[in-house]
C-alpha cells in the first residue's frame, strides 16, 4: 500500500491518501488518511463523495480504478473538489 500527500491547487490544504490494490480484483481503493475538516458543511457521505468500510473512509468512484497512476489522479481531483466544497460550498458536480 502506497501513501501519498497531496497539497490542493490553491495551496491551502493537505490531504493524505493510502492506495490499496485489492489482491483479487487488481482494482484500487483510495483511502483518505487525513484531510481538513468540513467546518460548517455537511460531512455526509453523499455530498462529500466518500464511502466507508472497516478500513476507513475512501473516495467514491463509480468505475474500477485499475492503476496506481489513475488512483493518484483521482485522489488529487477529489481533494481539489473537496477543498472547493469546504471553502465555498460548491457541489462536486459543478466546475
N, C-alpha and C positions, 0 to 999 in steps of 0.2 A: 504494500500500500504506500503510494507516494503521498507526500504532504506538500502543500503549496500555500504561500501567502500571495495575496493579490491586493494591490492598492487601486482604488477606484480611479476612473479617468479624471474626476475633479480633485483628486489628491487628498481628500478629506477623510477617507475611511479605509481601514484594512480588514480583509476577510481571510480566514484560514480554512482551507479545504483538505479533505482526505479523499483520494481517488481509490475506490475499491473495485477491482475487477473480479467478478464472480467466476469461480473456477469452472463451473459447469457451462454457463452460457457464453462466457467471454465478454459480457457486457459490463459497463461501468456504472457505478452509482457515485454521485458527488456528495459526500457528507460535509456538512457545514460544521467546522470545528470551533470557529469563533467569528463573530460579526458584531456590528454596532446594534444597540437596542432599537426598538421601533418607536420609542418615545410615545407620543400620543396616537400613533397609527395602530390600526388593528394588526395583531400578530397572529391572526388565524391562518390556518394552512392554505386556504384558497387564495386570499388576497396576497399572500407572500410567496406563493408558488413553491411551497415546501410540502414534503411528506415526512412521515416518521416511522421508524421501525425500532427494533430492540437495540440497534447500534446508534440511534440518534436521528437528528433531522437531516434530510438530504434534499437536493434540488429536484423539483418535479419537472420531468421532461418526458414527453409522450413517446418519442421514438427511441429505439435502442441506441445506446452510446457505445460504439464499437472500438474506439481508440482512445488512448490517454490524451492525445493531442486534441481530439474533439471534446473530451471531458474538460480540459483546461479552457478551451474557447467558450464552452457553455458556462462554466463557472464564472469566467470574467464577465460575460454578458449578464448573467443572473445577478452578480454583485453590483454592476453598474445600474441595472434596473431597480434593485433593492435600494441602493443609495438614493436614487431619484424618488422612489416611493417614500422613503423615510423623510427626506428633506422637503418634498413638495406635495406629497400625496398622489403623485402620478401613478395611475394603474399600469401594470406591466404591459398591457396591450397597446398603450399609446407610445408613440415615438418620442 
